[in-house]
Amino acid sequence: MAPADAPSDPEPPAPKTESKPASLRQVAGAVFWSFFGVRRGEHMEQDEVTIKPLQVIVVGVALAAVFVFALLALVQIVLRVAG
């Protein structure tokens, strides 16, 4: 019988679980919400594990380009209607 004040064996560290890589939809959603500065804590934690920085950069540049071209198209439409 071991004494009550003796240190017990520490628990072994939990094995790291492999998380699935993020889909294009998940990355696009994360980038979209980051444009507005809004993201829930639980989703941010999941994004840290599943989304790679390169994915964020590529999708961010692509969505920014789509946004700029949409604004340019809107301006062209407004100018044609007004003029």
N, C-alpha and C positions, 0 to 999 in steps of 0.2 A: 504494500500500500504506500503510495507517494504522499509526502507531507502536503498539507493544504496550501502552504505558501510557496511551493516549488513552481517555477514557471512551466507552463504547459507548452507542448510543441505548437508552434504557429501553424495556422492553416496554410496549405500550399496556395500560391497565387492562382487565381482563376485563369483558365486558358483563354487566350484571345480568340474571339469568334470572327471568322471571316465574314465581312458584310458584303452584300452584293453591290456591284458598282451601280451608280445612279444612271437612270435612263435619261434620254434627251429631254423628255417631258419634265422630269424632276429638276434637272439643271436649269431648263428654261424658266420653270416656276420660281426657283430660287433667285435667278438673275432678275426676273420681272419684279418680284417683290422687293429686291434690293434697290431697284431704281426708285422706289417710293420710300425706302428706309424702313420698311415694315416687315418683320419676320418674327414668328413666335419662337420662344426658347427651345421647345422640344424639336421643332423643325430645324433650327440652327444646329443643334447637337447632332441630329441625324445627318445633316448636310456635311458637317465636319468629317464624318466617317466615310460617307459614300461618294462625295463629289471631290474630284481632283482639281487643283488650281488651273491646269491647262484647259479643262472643260469650261470652267467659269470664264476664262479669258476669251476663248473662242466664241462661246454663246453670247457673252456680253458685247463683244465687238459686233457680232452679227445682229443682235437685237437693237443696238444703238444705230447701226446703219439702216435697219428697217424703220426705226423711229424717225430718223432724219429724212429719209425718202418719203415717208408718209406725210411729214410736215411740208416738204417741198411740193408734193402732189396737191395737198390741201390749199396751199398758197396759189398754185397755178389755177386750180378750179375757181377760187374766189376772184382772182384777177380776170379770168375769162367771163365770169358772170357779171362782174362790176363794169367791165370795159366793153 
